[in-house]
Amino acid sequence: MGFWYFLILFLGIVLVVKGLSGNKKFSLVLVGVLCIALSIFMFSPGSAEFISRLFNLDK
């Protein structure tokens, strides 16, 4: 699963750079920052337990 989190992180970085260059699209920067935040959260220890409790997957 770490591969997919790294891919989301890379996508977020690309979106932030693309949004900040040239035409200043705020939506690209916002989505990029959200992708980066999600991937950093999912890399942290204990995130799988938090997600399973959030969606009631621990039955």
C-alpha atoms as an extended CHARMM CRD file, in Angstrom:
* protein
*
        59  EXT
         1         1  MET       CA              0.0000000000        0.0000000000        0.0000000000  PROA      1               0.0000000000
         2         2  GLY       CA              2.9430000000        2.3150000000        0.5220000000  PROA      2               0.0000000000
         3         3  PHE       CA              3.4690000000        2.4790000000       -3.2240000000  PROA      3               0.0000000000
         4         4  TRP       CA              0.0040000000        3.9910000000       -3.7290000000  PROA      4               0.0000000000
         5         5  TYR       CA              0.5440000000        6.5150000000       -0.9310000000  PROA      5               0.0000000000
         6         6  PHE       CA              3.8150000000        7.5490000000       -2.5560000000  PROA      6               0.0000000000
         7         7  LEU       CA              2.0000000000        7.9080000000       -5.8760000000  PROA      7               0.0000000000
         8         8  ILE       CA             -0.6140000000       10.1780000000       -4.2510000000  PROA      8               0.0000000000
         9         9  LEU       CA              2.2090000000       12.2230000000       -2.6850000000  PROA      9               0.0000000000
        10        10  PHE       CA              3.9430000000       12.5970000000       -6.0450000000  PROA      10              0.0000000000
        11        11  LEU       CA              0.6680000000       13.5540000000       -7.7360000000  PROA      11              0.0000000000
        12        12  GLY       CA              0.0350000000       16.1800000000       -5.0610000000  PROA      12              0.0000000000
        13        13  ILE       CA              3.4780000000       17.6930000000       -5.5370000000  PROA      13              0.0000000000
        14        14  VAL       CA              2.9660000000       17.8250000000       -9.3060000000  PROA      14              0.0000000000
        15        15  LEU       CA             -0.4290000000       19.5030000000       -8.8970000000  PROA      15              0.0000000000
        16        16  VAL       CA              0.9380000000       22.1160000000       -6.4980000000  PROA      16              0.0000000000
        17        17  VAL       CA              3.8500000000       22.9430000000       -8.8070000000  PROA      17              0.0000000000
        18        18  LYS       CA              1.5720000000       23.0780000000      -11.8480000000  PROA      18              0.0000000000
        19        19  GLY       CA             -0.9350000000       25.2700000000      -10.0080000000  PROA      19              0.0000000000
        20        20  LEU       CA              1.7230000000       27.7080000000       -8.8040000000  PROA      20              0.0000000000
        21        21  SER       CA              3.4300000000       28.0560000000      -12.1630000000  PROA      21              0.0000000000
        22        22  GLY       CA              2.0960000000       30.4270000000      -14.7480000000  PROA      22              0.0000000000
        23        23  ASN       CA             -1.6550000000       30.7350000000      -14.5880000000  PROA      23              0.0000000000
        24        24  LYS       CA             -2.1150000000       30.5200000000      -10.7790000000  PROA      24              0.0000000000
        25        25  LYS       CA             -4.9850000000       28.0230000000      -10.5870000000  PROA      25              0.0000000000
        26        26  PHE       CA             -6.0430000000       27.8800000000       -6.9600000000  PROA      26              0.0000000000
        27        27  SER       CA             -8.0350000000       24.6550000000       -7.4010000000  PROA      27              0.0000000000
        28        28  LEU       CA             -4.9640000000       22.7110000000       -8.5300000000  PROA      28              0.0000000000
        29        29  VAL       CA             -3.0200000000       23.9300000000       -5.5150000000  PROA      29              0.0000000000
        30        30  LEU       CA             -5.8660000000       23.0220000000       -3.1620000000  PROA      30              0.0000000000
        31        31  VAL       CA             -6.2680000000       19.5060000000       -4.5620000000  PROA      31              0.0000000000
        32        32  GLY       CA             -2.4940000000       19.0520000000       -4.5030000000  PROA      32              0.0000000000
        33        33  VAL       CA             -2.2570000000       20.0750000000       -0.8520000000  PROA      33              0.0000000000
        34        34  LEU       CA             -5.1210000000       17.7070000000        0.0130000000  PROA      34              0.0000000000
        35        35  CYS       CA             -3.3460000000       14.8380000000       -1.7730000000  PROA      35              0.0000000000
        36        36  ILE       CA             -0.1110000000       15.5880000000        0.0750000000  PROA      36              0.0000000000
        37        37  ALA       CA             -1.9140000000       15.7650000000        3.4310000000  PROA      37              0.0000000000
        38        38  LEU       CA             -3.7290000000       12.4690000000        2.7740000000  PROA      38              0.0000000000
        39        39  SER       CA             -0.5680000000       10.6300000000        1.8050000000  PROA      39              0.0000000000
        40        40  ILE       CA              1.3980000000       11.9440000000        4.7910000000  PROA      40              0.0000000000
        41        41  PHE       CA             -1.4590000000       10.9170000000        7.0950000000  PROA      41              0.0000000000
        42        42  MET       CA             -1.6300000000        7.4420000000        5.5750000000  PROA      42              0.0000000000
        43        43  PHE       CA              2.1520000000        7.0160000000        5.9770000000  PROA      43              0.0000000000
        44        44  SER       CA              1.8750000000        7.7210000000        9.7160000000  PROA      44              0.0000000000
        45        45  PRO       CA              1.6730000000        4.7860000000       12.1410000000  PROA      45              0.0000000000
        46        46  GLY       CA             -1.8170000000        3.9690000000       13.3820000000  PROA      46              0.0000000000
        47        47  SER       CA             -3.6240000000        5.4360000000       10.3910000000  PROA      47              0.0000000000
        48        48  ALA       CA             -5.0340000000        2.0500000000        9.3390000000  PROA      48              0.0000000000
        49        49  GLU       CA             -6.6660000000        1.6060000000       12.7370000000  PROA      49              0.0000000000
        50        50  PHE       CA             -8.1480000000        5.1060000000       12.5480000000  PROA      50              0.0000000000
        51        51  ILE       CA             -9.6110000000        4.4730000000        9.0870000000  PROA      51              0.0000000000
        52        52  SER       CA            -11.0640000000        1.1130000000       10.1430000000  PROA      52              0.0000000000
        53        53  ARG       CA            -12.7540000000        2.7400000000       13.1540000000  PROA      53              0.0000000000
        54        54  LEU       CA            -13.9970000000        5.6520000000       11.0290000000  PROA      54              0.0000000000
        55        55  PHE       CA            -15.7350000000        3.3630000000        8.5420000000  PROA      55              0.0000000000
        56        56  ASN       CA            -16.7080000000        0.6880000000       11.1250000000  PROA      56              0.0000000000
        57        57  LEU       CA            -14.5730000000       -1.9830000000        9.4660000000  PROA      57              0.0000000000
        58        58  ASP       CA            -13.4490000000       -3.6070000000       12.7400000000  PROA      58              0.0000000000
        59        59  LYS       CA            -16.4360000000       -5.9180000000       13.2020000000  PROA      59              0.0000000000
